[in-house]
Structures are given as C-alpha cells and as structure tokens.
Amino acid sequence: MGPDDATKRDDRGDPAPPDQPAPAVEHDRDRGEGELERTIGLVGGLAIGIGTMIGAGIFVFPGLAAESAGPAASLSFAIGAVVALLVALPLSELATAMPRSGGGYFFISRGLGTGPGAVIGIGLWLGLVFASAFYLVGLGSYAGQVFAEAGISLPVDPAVPLGVAFGVALTVLSVFGTENTASLQNAIVIVLLVILTLFLSYGSLDALGVFGTESTPERFLPPGGMVPVLRTAALVFTSYLGFAQVATVAGDITDPSRNLPLAMVGSVLVVGAFYVVTIFVATSAFGSARLGGFGETAMVEVARAFVGLPGALAIVVAGLLATFSSANASILSASRAVYAVSRDDLLPTSASRLNLRYGTPHVALGMAGGPIVVLAATGQVELLAEVASVLHLVMYGLVCVALIQLRRESPEWYTPSFRCPAGFLVAGLGTLASLSLIAFMQPASIGVGAAVMVAAYAWYRYYATDVELKGAF
Amino acid sequence: MTDTDPTTPTDAPTDTAADAPTDTAADAPTDTATEADGDPSIDRPDRPTVLYPIRVLEGESLPTGIAELLANAHVVLAGYHVIPEQTAADQAREQFGERAMAKLEEFAAALSDAGATVDVRLVFTHEAQATINRLIYEHDCLAVLVPNGVDVPESVLLAVRGDVGLDRNTRLVAGLFATTDATITLYHALDGDEPDAEGESLLETTTAALVDRGVSPEAIETILDRPDAPIEAIAGHAADHDAVVMGETDPSVTTFVFGMPSEQVAERFLGPVFVVQRERPGEGQAGDDEPGEE
C-alpha cells in the first residue's frame, strides 16, 4: 500500500466536504453499504493471470499446433502474445478507471452503450463457458494419461467422460467450498513454473545439441507459408485468454495503478515465453508430424523422450495441475460475468443471488457449470477453443474501441490512474489485430461465435431495451 | 494510507480521533447521533480508540455489559463479512450491505447511548485479518477488543510485560476506567531469572503513570509472581476480574491481533480482553505488510 494509493481511491458520487480536497478513499467505500477490502497483491494478480493461461498453451496445444504449423508454431504463439499485449495495456487503463467485477463487459457497456455491452456480456459468459469446457477436455486427457501410465488400458478414450466428471465436481466444489483457494492457486503456479523451467532448460540444451544427439532441424515455415502460421495463431489464442481475468478482479487488487498493468502484461510475457520455448523444445524432440499424432498429451511423450518415466510423470502431474487451475478459474470467471450482466438487469437479478450460508453465487455458478459440462461432453477440442477465442477477441477489439471512445469523450468520471502509453495507437492496433485474428479461424467456429452474439443481441432487444448503461458509473 | 491524508498525522492519535468523525460523518447516519453528543476531541481529548471487530452477518451481537465497558472509549465498530474467494466482493455488498449496515447502526446506537463515541466501518473482505490490521492502522487504534460478556466492570486486570508498551497500556486503562469505580490490578509475571526488584520497580512505574493520567491511587493494586506458564497465570488471575488488558505478542511485521496468548486468555477467561496494539511502524514498513503478497 504505497503512498500513491490515495490518488485512486474510489469515492464515487458523493461530493467532497467543502473544507478539504476530494477525500482520498483507498478501499471502495459505498456509503451506507460498506467498503470492500483489497486483498490481491501483485503476486496474486500474476498467479491469476498465469494460472488461468498456462494450462492450455503448454499442456494441450503443442501437438495440435505443431501438426498444422510445424516448428513455426512458436511464431504462432508469439503472434498471440503480441495481440494479447496490445489488448492488455488498454484493458489496464480501463480497469483502473472502473475497478469493478465484470472486466471487459463493464468497460464496453459503460463506454459504448447497452447494446454492445449486452452482446459482449452474454458473449463473455458463454466465451468462458467454451473456454472452460476446452480446459476440462484437456484435464480429462491428462487424467486419462494417469491410467495409461499406470498400465491400465481402458476400453474407451477416458478424456471426455473424465472431463465431464471434473466439470461437475468443480461446479459443486465452487458452490459449497468455503475454503479460500487463492493460496492454493499461488502454490500451483509456483510448482508449475518450477517443473516447466527445469524441463524446458533441459530440453533446450538438448535441442541445441549441448548433450544428447543433435536433432536435425526441420524446415521452419510449413508449406503454405504464413497462412497456416496465422491459422495456428488463431487456434492457440485460447492460451492467452486468462490475462483479462485479472481485470475482472480489479476491485480486489491493491495499488491497482501499479499492480494491474504489471500483472496483466507480466503474465502475458511469462506465459508467452514459456509457450514459445515449449514449442521449440517439443518440435526439436520429435518431428512435428509425430508430435501431432500424440494429440493433447504430446508433452508427456516429449518429457519421456528426454528423461524417461520420471519426466513423463512430472509432466502428467503438471498438466493435471495446470488444466485444473485453468478450468477452475474459468468457471469462477464465467459466474462473475453472469453476475456483472444480471446486476445491470440484462439478465434476471435472481441470477446473481448469493446464498447466505456459503456466500457463493450458486445460481450464477450453475449457469456457468451446466453448459460447461454439456460442451465438454462434445469433446470438440479445437472447436471449443476457437469459439472461446472468437468471443473473447470480439470483446478485446471492442475494449480497445471503448478506450478510444472514452478518451475522446473524456467524461468527468473517467479518471484512470494508469494511462496506456501511446493510447490511441495501441488501442487502434489492438482492435485491428484482435479482429483480424478472427478471420483465420475455421468457418464453423466463426459461425458458432456469430450465432451466440446474434442470440445475445436478440435477447437484449427482447428483455432489456430500456436499460441505459453508457456512462452509468 | 491514512498518513497520506494531510489531516491525519500518524504520530498524533488524538488528532486521528478528532479527524474520524469528519471522515465518516457522511458514511453512516449513526455519526449524526454521535455528533449530537459532541465531537470526541472536544469533550474528551484522551478517549482511547478501541477497535471492536464484529462479524455482523453471522448473528454476532453486543454481549451484555460491553457498552458500559466502552463508555469512555472512542469505538471503531468494525463490522466485517468474510466472503469466499469465488464470490465478487461487490456482489456480496450489493446483497447484504444494507442489512449489515442497519445491524451495525443498531449496535453503534447502543454504544453511543452508553457514552462512547463511535465510528462505523463495514467491510466485505476475503481476508478478515488484513481488514482488521488495516483498520487498526487507519484509525490508529490503541487496542483491539476481544468481546465477551461482562457484568458491570468492577475490576480490571492489566498484564504488564515490560517498559515497552507502558505508555499505551496506561493510556488505555486510564482513558477507559479513570472516571469509573473500577479497581485496577497490575499483574507482572516474572521471567525465570528476572530479579524481584525489577518487577517491583516496573509495577511502581506503571502505577505512577496511571496516577499521572488521573487514576486514583486507591483504585490500584499490584500482584507479582513467578509462574511456570505466564499465559495460564494471566488467565488464572483474570478469573477474579471483569476485564483484561494485555499487550500484543511477538513484535513481527505481520500482526496477529488475536495472536495465540491473547486468544488463549480470552478463551479461558470468557470475559472481554483488550489487546493493546504496538506503536504502528512508519509508512515504509506498513507497505511491507501488504496483505495478499505473503
């Protein structure tokens, strides 16, 4: 809690006493209703971002990505990181100006109005539902790998049934579990980073021929040049969705003008670096075609090739932890999205009700968990990932537009404590990059994403035309 | 935090008390009632600030006699509600805020009817300890109350550990009880090789300090002994009294308000315990204490 905290205290609405400058209130004070404690520091913020993201990029995608883009899949991951960074900076500015749960939805509805807000709010909820389902299938694959390592052969591929089972378990746990999970999340992220760092250092040295046999370098770019690389970038962009989760807890973060941008940008840089190195190591260990054949758990085979069974087991454990933490974080985020939308009367208010006994939003969690389980049952990894990305990328694009809009209008309440450097340029590029990436998705994914958004808009026209959110802050 | 506020120098606690009503006048209607009784800094510049944490939505209510016990204090009534990680804090506030605030105002009214001045704070938090620590710091509280029921407070046990907390201990005890009929018993548990004379002189200094602050010398008694287990000894002596005042333990960066010893005493004693807080560190150290980064 540094001295500059005083500048960003949130004391909306009430005029300052005449005898002193605007009172500095660090903790969100709502007169008559109490204040909110900020309890998440920089480390906690980074853990949320990294913990949400790292599950997919390393433990689900390497096989799939290498199959379509070869070694240049690392370039695809790097492109994803750049897009994420272009969005993370404007998002940080908006989050320090409007530290409310709801993240991107909140900024768009306040900056651009109810219509776009409704589409994005409902889209964000369902986007997170798709993302969670995708992580759950990944989690199921790793859980299935446990049976494989134990030498138990199952008659069917256990990934989907196990994913569904985890989905149900996580939903139930989040409704009834009153233990605070933040410290667990931090521990998981630290364990993961340690395992990955050891593994990737060993792998990189091996790939560069420091020891072991030097592997024959493959042609970097796949046949077809940049198009497959960009297509892969679109596919794997799901690996970066977590950074925006930091913005959804902006109200809980201490010293937000410093910690929010650092946590968002920092987590993108950390996971981006890990992703790029992982693909490099993985494609050096096996040819990309063979890697693709291993599917979601390709990294287990890479580890086995380097250090045998112990390596494989370490990666299975890490994969379980990472996909578990991503799935869990996304279910919670989805329920927060439901809350944010229903608070604004775009969904019935009963959706955001808490039960007093457990203090958890059981309706919202059910509205997240239910569809997640259904989608996980489809087992369509790539489709789930891409639809999640489409819905998020539209939001990211509009977040950047909202930044430009708010800076131009500069309403009285818009006083961000962090300002995005070169704001208009970064936000302009962010919009362009986000929307362009969508163009490289499979038509089916774009279709499903568009259908979700049309349905969301139709719901808004039917249910909530009289809600006015623009500037309501 | 408060120290960035130009109206609140940290080293002058009475100023904090004076500032507090301005701080919260608009916060809660209760303060209107409080202000009608007069600004605490005007009528009683030496009112010790006591933090009274209360889990307001879990049916916790004011134990009997607690309002009388705090009649001479400036009470920071800190209602808090711990919400699980998976719930957004503002979501909980939206649903429970008004109800909790109404409850708190009821308690605040009871306290100010008995004579206390009251600041009401209501916090929705994921970490109760972080909240309590912050409020102690922001209001520069002299002590934290572990509330338990009490009859009319007739005798108070002050556990004296050394010279370190002497000033704050005596400020609290004199501020709360100098104008009441309560007797004050000073108790010091001698360490293994601590000479009797040292303990006696400590009790004498403390007595003198209390008398300086307006406590009648007749109201003060002293006990000196050499127990095997000091905490149990305090709890044992406490049984003969209505309230206990003791210091914080373990001067570490992280402050555990209900740290083991005071907690143990409170549990066995079943009466109210005032835990006198150490002088808050300067701003730099306060930054290290940032919750959530551990």
Boltz contact constraints between the chains, C-beta under 6 A:
constraints:
  - contact:
      token1: [A, 1]
      token2: [B, 1]
      max_distance: 6.0
  - contact:
      token1: [A, 1]
      token2: [B, 287]
      max_distance: 6.0
  - contact:
      token1: [A, 1]
      token2: [B, 290]
      max_distance: 6.0
  - contact:
      token1: [A, 2]
      token2: [B, 287]
      max_distance: 6.0
  - contact:
      token1: [A, 3]
      token2: [B, 4]
      max_distance: 6.0
  - contact:
      token1: [A, 6]
      token2: [B, 4]
      max_distance: 6.0
  - contact:
      token1: [A, 24]
      token2: [B, 5]
      max_distance: 6.0
  - contact:
      token1: [A, 26]
      token2: [B, 1]
      max_distance: 6.0
  - contact:
      token1: [A, 31]
      token2: [B, 26]
      max_distance: 6.0
  - contact:
      token1: [A, 31]
      token2: [B, 27]
      max_distance: 6.0
  - contact:
      token1: [A, 32]
      token2: [B, 101]
      max_distance: 6.0
  - contact:
      token1: [A, 33]
      token2: [B, 93]
      max_distance: 6.0
  - contact:
      token1: [A, 33]
      token2: [B, 97]
      max_distance: 6.0
  - contact:
      token1: [A, 34]
      token2: [B, 93]
      max_distance: 6.0
  - contact:
      token1: [A, 34]
      token2: [B, 97]
      max_distance: 6.0
  - contact:
      token1: [A, 34]
      token2: [B, 122]
      max_distance: 6.0
  - contact:
      token1: [A, 34]
      token2: [B, 124]
      max_distance: 6.0
  - contact:
      token1: [A, 35]
      token2: [B, 123]
      max_distance: 6.0
  - contact:
      token1: [A, 36]
      token2: [B, 89]
      max_distance: 6.0
  - contact:
      token1: [A, 36]
      token2: [B, 124]
      max_distance: 6.0
  - contact:
      token1: [A, 37]
      token2: [B, 123]
      max_distance: 6.0
  - contact:
      token1: [A, 37]
      token2: [B, 125]
      max_distance: 6.0
  - contact:
      token1: [A, 37]
      token2: [B, 131]
      max_distance: 6.0
  - contact:
      token1: [A, 39]
      token2: [B, 126]
      max_distance: 6.0
  - contact:
      token1: [A, 39]
      token2: [B, 127]
      max_distance: 6.0
  - contact:
      token1: [A, 39]
      token2: [B, 130]
      max_distance: 6.0
  - contact:
      token1: [A, 39]
      token2: [B, 291]
      max_distance: 6.0
  - contact:
      token1: [A, 39]
      token2: [B, 292]
      max_distance: 6.0
  - contact:
      token1: [A, 40]
      token2: [B, 292]
      max_distance: 6.0
  - contact:
      token1: [A, 41]
      token2: [B, 290]
      max_distance: 6.0
  - contact:
      token1: [A, 41]
      token2: [B, 292]
      max_distance: 6.0
  - contact:
      token1: [A, 41]
      token2: [B, 293]
      max_distance: 6.0
  - contact:
      token1: [A, 43]
      token2: [B, 293]
      max_distance: 6.0
  - contact:
      token1: [A, 44]
      token2: [B, 292]
      max_distance: 6.0
  - contact:
      token1: [A, 101]
      token2: [B, 88]
      max_distance: 6.0
  - contact:
      token1: [A, 101]
      token2: [B, 90]
      max_distance: 6.0
  - contact:
      token1: [A, 174]
      token2: [B, 86]
      max_distance: 6.0
  - contact:
      token1: [A, 178]
      token2: [B, 84]
      max_distance: 6.0
  - contact:
      token1: [A, 180]
      token2: [B, 85]
      max_distance: 6.0
  - contact:
      token1: [A, 181]
      token2: [B, 85]
      max_distance: 6.0
  - contact:
      token1: [A, 182]
      token2: [B, 85]
      max_distance: 6.0
  - contact:
      token1: [A, 254]
      token2: [B, 290]
      max_distance: 6.0
  - contact:
      token1: [A, 332]
      token2: [B, 86]
      max_distance: 6.0
  - contact:
      token1: [A, 336]
      token2: [B, 88]
      max_distance: 6.0
  - contact:
      token1: [A, 339]
      token2: [B, 91]
      max_distance: 6.0
  - contact:
      token1: [A, 354]
      token2: [B, 95]
      max_distance: 6.0
  - contact:
      token1: [A, 359]
      token2: [B, 83]
      max_distance: 6.0
  - contact:
      token1: [A, 359]
      token2: [B, 84]
      max_distance: 6.0
  - contact:
      token1: [A, 359]
      token2: [B, 87]
      max_distance: 6.0
  - contact:
      token1: [A, 360]
      token2: [B, 84]
      max_distance: 6.0
  - contact:
      token1: [A, 360]
      token2: [B, 86]
      max_distance: 6.0
  - contact:
      token1: [A, 360]
      token2: [B, 87]
      max_distance: 6.0
  - contact:
      token1: [A, 361]
      token2: [B, 87]
      max_distance: 6.0
